[in-house]
Amino acid sequence: TWLDAHGLAGTTVVDPTGISARNTSTPADLIALGRIAAANPDIVSIVGTRSAAIGSAGTVHNTNGLLGTAGITGMKTGNLGAGTFAFLYTSRLDVGVGTPLTVVGVTLGGESRDAVNADVLRLLGSIREGFRDVPLVTAGQDLGEFTTPWGARAEIVTATSADIRTWSDTPITVTSDIRVPETYEDGEVIGTITWTAGPRTETVDVVIEGDIDPPSSGGA
């Protein structure tokens, strides 16, 4: 069956109207169904429509009262009475990382539509609040010292400041690529430092601070 083909072993459909209490599923299966639906442009267009004129039925309004709030783009509301309100939703949530975060979620067993909506907004808010800016370095931060074979010295510092926006306690890794100076002049870029947290990276240049005296030729 279609359900088997998509690995939805926890879902049973006995009535296509959705009214039968014998139609059952699991949160994991419902989220999987949401992802499948969100990949279909026609479904995305339908669930993102606030109202539509449908023949003799007249204007039909979307029952998703959160459409457009907290980035919510759909998808399916439902209930069989008090204590059974449900919402399978998708959101393009702005968490301050440029591209909105794609969220597919489901809330089940709500006492009312308002209660479900409040739960969804609370969850999406907690996701947004879980992102934070982590300071990495400040401009001119001392990284060490470069000493030439003839004994001249200059500081190695970061050219700019940097921070990285990441989720909760996502590990941050760091790599560096430092090379031998060519001109030994103040401000010469001699490498980079790169921090990575999940899909995001930040890179700053490493520079020489202060001129390094060239070797002297000596004399008699």
C-alpha positions as CSV (number, residue, x, y, z in Angstrom):
1,T,0.0,0.0,0.0
2,W,1.0,3.7,-0.2
3,L,1.4,3.8,3.5
4,D,3.8,0.8,3.5
5,A,5.7,2.2,0.6
6,H,6.4,5.4,2.6
7,G,7.2,3.6,5.8
8,L,4.1,4.7,7.7
9,A,3.5,1.5,9.6
10,G,1.9,3.4,12.5
11,T,-0.9,4.8,10.4
12,T,-4.3,3.2,9.7
13,V,-6.9,4.7,7.4
14,V,-10.4,3.1,7.3
15,D,-12.3,6.2,6.2
16,P,-11.1,8.8,3.7
17,T,-13.3,11.6,5.2
18,G,-11.1,11.7,8.4
19,I,-14.2,11.5,10.6
20,S,-13.8,7.9,11.8
21,A,-12.1,7.5,15.2
22,R,-10.6,4.3,13.7
23,N,-8.3,6.4,11.6
24,T,-5.2,6.5,13.7
25,S,-1.6,7.5,13.4
26,T,1.5,8.4,15.4
27,P,3.3,11.7,15.9
28,A,6.3,10.4,13.9
29,D,4.1,9.3,11.0
30,L,2.2,12.5,11.0
31,I,5.4,14.5,10.8
32,A,6.6,12.2,8.0
33,L,3.2,12.8,6.2
34,G,3.7,16.6,6.7
35,R,7.1,16.4,5.0
36,I,5.7,14.5,2.1
37,A,2.9,17.0,1.7
38,A,5.3,20.0,2.0
39,A,7.3,18.6,-0.9
40,N,4.2,18.8,-3.2
41,P,3.8,22.3,-4.7
42,D,0.1,21.8,-5.3
43,I,-0.6,20.9,-1.7
44,V,1.6,23.7,-0.5
45,S,-0.5,26.1,-2.6
46,I,-3.8,24.8,-1.3
47,V,-2.9,24.8,2.4
48,G,-1.4,28.2,2.1
49,T,-4.6,29.7,0.7
50,R,-6.7,31.7,3.2
51,S,-10.0,31.4,1.3
52,A,-11.3,30.2,-2.0
53,A,-14.6,30.5,-4.0
54,I,-15.7,26.9,-4.7
55,G,-18.8,26.7,-6.9
56,S,-22.1,26.5,-5.1
57,A,-20.4,26.2,-1.8
58,G,-19.4,29.8,-2.1
59,T,-16.3,31.2,-0.3
60,V,-14.6,28.6,1.9
61,H,-12.2,29.8,4.5
62,N,-9.1,28.1,5.8
63,T,-9.6,26.9,9.3
64,N,-5.9,27.4,10.1
65,G,-6.0,30.6,12.1
66,L,-2.2,30.7,12.5
67,L,-1.5,31.0,8.7
68,G,1.1,33.6,8.3
69,T,1.9,33.8,12.0
70,A,5.4,32.7,13.2
71,G,6.2,31.7,9.6
72,I,3.4,29.1,9.5
73,T,2.6,28.1,6.0
74,G,0.1,25.3,6.6
75,M,-1.1,22.6,7.0
76,K,-4.0,20.6,8.4
77,T,-6.3,21.2,11.3
78,G,-8.8,18.7,12.7
79,N,-10.9,17.6,15.6
80,L,-13.6,15.1,16.7
81,G,-14.8,17.2,19.6
82,A,-13.3,18.5,22.9
83,G,-10.0,17.0,23.8
84,T,-9.3,15.9,20.2
85,F,-8.1,19.1,18.5
86,A,-5.0,18.5,16.4
87,F,-2.8,20.6,14.1
88,L,-0.2,19.3,11.7
89,Y,1.8,22.4,10.7
90,T,4.7,23.7,8.6
91,S,6.6,26.8,9.3
92,R,9.4,28.8,7.7
93,L,10.7,30.2,11.0
94,D,13.0,33.2,11.1
95,V,15.6,32.5,13.7
96,G,18.1,35.1,12.6
97,V,20.4,32.9,10.5
98,G,19.4,34.2,7.1
99,T,17.4,31.4,5.5
100,P,14.3,30.6,7.6
101,L,14.3,27.3,9.4
102,T,11.9,24.7,8.0
103,V,9.8,23.2,10.8
104,V,7.2,20.4,10.5
105,G,5.4,19.7,13.7
106,V,2.2,18.2,15.1
107,T,0.1,18.9,18.2
108,L,-2.5,16.3,19.3
109,G,-5.2,16.0,22.0
110,G,-5.8,19.7,22.5
111,E,-8.9,20.8,24.5
112,S,-9.7,23.5,21.9
113,R,-8.5,25.2,18.8
114,D,-7.2,28.1,20.8
115,A,-5.3,25.8,23.2
116,V,-3.6,24.0,20.2
117,N,-2.7,27.3,18.6
118,A,-1.2,28.6,21.9
119,D,0.9,25.4,22.2
120,V,2.2,25.7,18.6
121,L,3.2,29.3,19.1
122,R,4.9,28.5,22.4
123,L,6.9,25.7,20.8
124,L,8.0,27.8,17.8
125,G,8.9,30.6,20.2
126,S,11.1,28.2,22.2
127,I,12.9,27.1,19.0
128,R,13.6,30.7,18.1
129,E,14.8,31.5,21.6
130,G,17.1,28.5,21.5
131,F,19.3,30.2,18.9
132,R,22.0,32.4,20.3
133,D,25.0,34.5,19.2
134,V,28.2,33.1,20.5
135,P,31.2,35.6,20.6
136,L,34.3,34.1,19.0
137,V,37.0,36.7,18.8
138,T,37.5,40.5,19.0
139,A,39.4,42.6,16.5
140,G,43.0,42.7,17.4
141,Q,42.8,39.7,19.7
142,D,46.3,38.5,20.5
143,L,46.9,35.0,19.1
144,G,50.6,34.7,19.6
145,E,53.9,35.9,18.4
146,F,56.0,35.4,15.2
147,T,59.7,35.3,15.6
148,T,62.0,35.3,12.6
149,P,65.3,33.3,12.4
150,W,67.2,36.5,13.0
151,G,65.3,37.3,16.2
152,A,62.8,40.0,15.1
153,R,59.3,39.7,16.6
154,A,55.8,40.8,15.8
155,E,52.4,40.0,17.3
156,I,49.9,37.8,15.4
157,V,46.3,39.1,15.9
158,T,42.8,38.7,14.4
159,A,41.9,41.3,11.8
160,T,38.2,41.6,12.8
161,S,35.8,40.5,15.4
162,A,33.4,37.6,14.8
163,D,30.5,35.7,16.4
164,I,28.4,32.8,15.2
165,R,24.6,32.2,15.6
166,T,23.9,28.6,16.6
167,W,21.3,26.4,18.2
168,S,21.5,25.7,21.9
169,D,24.7,23.8,22.8
170,T,25.6,22.8,19.2
171,P,29.4,22.1,19.3
172,I,31.6,24.7,17.7
173,T,34.8,23.5,16.0
174,V,37.7,25.6,14.9
175,T,40.4,25.2,12.2
176,S,43.2,27.5,11.2
177,D,45.5,27.9,8.2
178,I,48.6,30.0,9.0
179,R,51.5,30.5,6.7
180,V,54.9,32.2,6.8
181,P,54.8,35.9,6.1
182,E,56.1,37.2,2.8
183,T,56.5,40.9,3.3
184,Y,56.7,41.0,7.2
185,E,54.7,44.3,7.0
186,D,52.1,45.5,9.5
187,G,48.7,44.2,8.5
188,E,49.9,41.4,6.2
189,V,47.4,38.6,6.1
190,I,49.1,35.4,7.0
191,G,46.2,33.0,7.3
192,T,42.6,32.5,8.6
193,I,40.7,31.0,11.4
194,T,37.4,29.3,10.7
195,W,34.7,28.3,13.2
196,T,31.9,25.9,12.3
197,A,28.7,25.2,14.2
198,G,26.3,22.9,12.4
199,P,25.8,24.4,8.8
200,R,27.2,27.8,9.7
201,T,30.7,29.0,9.4
202,E,32.6,32.2,10.3
203,T,36.1,33.1,9.1
204,V,38.5,35.9,10.1
205,D,41.9,36.8,8.8
206,V,45.0,36.5,10.9
207,V,47.4,39.4,10.4
208,I,50.8,40.7,11.6
209,E,50.6,43.6,14.0
210,G,53.8,45.7,13.8
211,D,56.6,45.7,11.2
212,I,59.2,43.0,11.5
213,D,62.7,44.3,10.9
214,P,64.5,42.7,8.0
215,P,67.8,40.9,8.8
216,S,70.8,43.1,8.8
217,S,73.8,42.3,6.5
218,G,76.2,43.0,9.3
219,G,79.5,44.8,8.7
220,A,83.2,44.8,9.4
